[in-house]
């Protein structure tokens, strides 16, 4: 099983490879399909949904539990390289497949210390 890796090969360049993958079977790795459509309600309660040129997007949520602090620090360095959500990068999945991805929760990275020098971290990716 391949380790999850984020790699930007165009300028600015950088990469991060996590020392362990999210646990499988406990919700730490999930995929979803979303239609990113603006929606609004009129004062009368009618629903308006914009549907011009909207395609379904795949998102992947990765929850790393109990990773080394160095993995967390390396991820934050990579986040600075891709300037949050600005630049896309190559995402290598656990099965070795590669995708073009973008971090979509860069404005709200959820992390928590687990124990000394260990962190938990949640990352949401938009597959392009």
N, C-alpha and C positions, 0 to 999 in steps of 0.2 A: 504494500500500500504506500503510495507516494505521500510525502508531507505537503501540506498546503503551503503555497508560495505565491507572493505578489511580486511582480517584476516590471519595472518601467525601463524600456530599452531606448526610447527616444529621450532627448534632453527635456527636462532634467532627468537623469538616470538614478536608479536605486532599486533595491529589492529587500524583501524580508521573507525568510523561510522559518515557519514555526517549528519548534522542537517536537511538538506532538500535535495530533489532529484533535478536533472536537470529538467527544464520545458519540458513537452511533447508537441509535435506538432509544435515546433519552431526550430527544428534542434539541440537542445541541447543534444539529446540522439540519436545516430545513430549507426547502425550495417552495416558492409560490409564484403564481402568474397573476399579474395585476394589469388592469387597464387604467392607465394614468390619464383620467378624464376629469376636466373641471365640471363640477356639479353645483347647482344652486337651486334655491326654492323661491318662488314668487310669494308675494304677500298673501295670495289666495291659496297657497299650498301646492301649486303645480311644481313638478320637478323638471328642471332644465339640465340636460346633459349634452355636452359638446362631444360630437362623435366624428369629426372630420379628420381623417388621416391618423387616427389613433390606433396603434398596434399594441398587442399584449406584450408586456415586459416580464422577464423572469427575474426574480430577486432571490438571493440566497442569504440566509442568516446563519452566521457562525458564532457559536458561544463556546469560548475556550475557558474551561474551568481549571484552576490550579496550574497555570503556566509559569515558567520562570520569569522573574522580573526583567531579565535581559530580552526575552521575547517581546514583552510589553514595551520596553524602551525602544527596541528596534522597530516595532510597529509605529510608535509615535514619530520616530525619525522618518520612516517611510511616508507617514501621513503628511509631514512637512514637505517632503519632496513632491508629492502629487498635489500639494496645496489643497488638502481636504478632498472635495469632489471635483476639482477643476480638471485634472488630467486622468485619462483612463490608463489602464495597465493590463498586463497579462496575468490572469489568475490560473494557477495550476491546482486542479481539484485532487481529491484523494485517490481517484482512479487514474490519474495521470493526464486527464483531458485538460485542454487549455481553452480559456475564454477571454474575451476582452471585457473588462469589468471596470466599475467605478464605485467608490465608497459613497453610499448615500446617507449614512448617518454621521458624517464627519462633524456636523455641528452639535452632535449629542452622543459622543462616545461613552458608553457605559462600562465602567470598570470598578473593581473593588479589590482591596487587599484580602487575600485568603489566609495567609500566614507570612512569616518572615520571608522576604524575597520571592513571594508567589503572588500572582494576580489572577483574577478572572476578567474576561473581556468579551464584549459583544460587538460584532462587526456586521453591517448589512451591506451587501453588494448588489448593484444593478448590473445585470448581464446585458451587454449591448450587442 
